Amino acid sequence: MIKNAKQTLEWRRSKVLELSSEGRSQTDIAKILQVSTATINSDIQYLRSEAKENIRKYIDERLPFEYQKCLVGLDAILCRMSDIVNNSESDSRDILQATGVKMQAYAMKIDLLSNATVVERAVSFVERNRDRGLIPQNSEVTIADSMSLSRC
């Protein structure tokens, strides 16, 4: 019976999220699901809290690593394109294409590096809230690790 109640709650909350994403009001959602507006309000508060926690978790655990992978990947692309440009056997079409890809990779890298403060602020936010006890001490984030670059 407890499992059934939990499944019912999860189903209702998923429907609340779905109907809310369609732009429906809490009153409309309550009518559709045949529950009180207070229940829908409670569900929405829970879903908002869950969404905030998911964002904090993403910022804390995944964003720095994804940022670092992206920078390392761009460096690898730049190295490979430089090899093509500097290869005496490359034809002019390949050299032009590789040069274009290099320009795009540099532009993307500059964009990432210039937005590094956004990543740093996000991580700082999580760390501040962790220090206040609002976020569990279950993982460690260092922006220095996420900003280290590999060179070819």
JOBELSUL-V250863 format. One record per pair of residues at least 6 apart in sequence whose C-alpha atoms are under 8 Angstrom apart, sorted by the first residue. I is the first residue (numbers start at 1). GAP is how many residues later the second one is. D is the distance in Angstrom with one decimal. If there is no record, write none. Layout:
# JOBELSUL-V250863
i=I gap=GAP d=D
i=I gap=GAP d=D
This chain:
# JOBELSUL-V250863
i=12 gap=21 d=7.7
i=13 gap=30 d=6.0
i=13 gap=31 d=7.8
i=13 gap=34 d=7.5
i=16 gap=13 d=6.7
i=16 gap=24 d=7.1
i=16 gap=27 d=7.3
i=16 gap=28 d=7.3
i=17 gap=27 d=7.6
i=17 gap=30 d=7.6
i=19 gap=10 d=6.5
i=20 gap=6 d=7.7
i=20 gap=9 d=7.5
i=26 gap=11 d=6.3
i=26 gap=14 d=6.3
i=26 gap=15 d=6.9
i=27 gap=10 d=5.8
i=29 gap=8 d=8.0
i=29 gap=11 d=7.2
i=30 gap=6 d=5.6
i=30 gap=7 d=5.3
i=30 gap=9 d=7.8
i=30 gap=10 d=6.1
i=56 gap=70 d=6.4
i=59 gap=63 d=6.5
i=59 gap=64 d=6.3
i=59 gap=67 d=7.3
i=60 gap=63 d=6.2
i=60 gap=66 d=6.4
i=60 gap=79 d=7.5
i=60 gap=80 d=7.7
i=60 gap=81 d=6.3
i=61 gap=78 d=7.1
i=61 gap=79 d=7.9
i=61 gap=80 d=7.2
i=63 gap=56 d=7.6
i=64 gap=55 d=7.3
i=64 gap=77 d=7.5
i=64 gap=78 d=7.9
i=64 gap=79 d=6.6
i=64 gap=81 d=7.8
i=64 gap=82 d=4.8
i=64 gap=83 d=7.9
i=65 gap=81 d=5.8
i=67 gap=79 d=6.3
i=67 gap=80 d=7.6
i=68 gap=77 d=7.7
i=68 gap=78 d=4.8
i=68 gap=79 d=5.9
i=68 gap=80 d=6.9
i=68 gap=81 d=7.3
i=71 gap=38 d=6.6
i=71 gap=41 d=7.7
i=71 gap=78 d=6.5
i=72 gap=77 d=6.0
i=72 gap=78 d=5.7
i=74 gap=31 d=5.9
i=74 gap=32 d=7.8
i=74 gap=34 d=7.9
i=74 gap=35 d=6.7
i=75 gap=74 d=7.9
i=75 gap=75 d=6.8
i=75 gap=76 d=6.5
i=75 gap=77 d=7.2
i=76 gap=76 d=7.3
i=77 gap=25 d=7.4
i=77 gap=28 d=7.2
i=78 gap=24 d=5.6
i=78 gap=27 d=6.7
i=78 gap=28 d=7.7
i=79 gap=73 d=5.9
i=81 gap=17 d=5.1
i=81 gap=18 d=7.0
i=81 gap=20 d=7.2
i=81 gap=21 d=6.2
i=82 gap=16 d=7.5
i=82 gap=17 d=7.9
i=82 gap=20 d=7.7
i=84 gap=6 d=6.3
i=84 gap=10 d=7.3
i=84 gap=11 d=6.5
i=84 gap=14 d=6.6
i=85 gap=9 d=7.6
i=85 gap=10 d=4.9
i=85 gap=13 d=6.4
i=85 gap=14 d=6.9
i=120 gap=23 d=6.2
i=123 gap=18 d=7.2
i=123 gap=20 d=7.2
i=126 gap=9 d=7.3
i=127 gap=14 d=7.9
i=129 gap=6 d=5.9
i=130 gap=6 d=6.1
i=130 gap=7 d=6.5
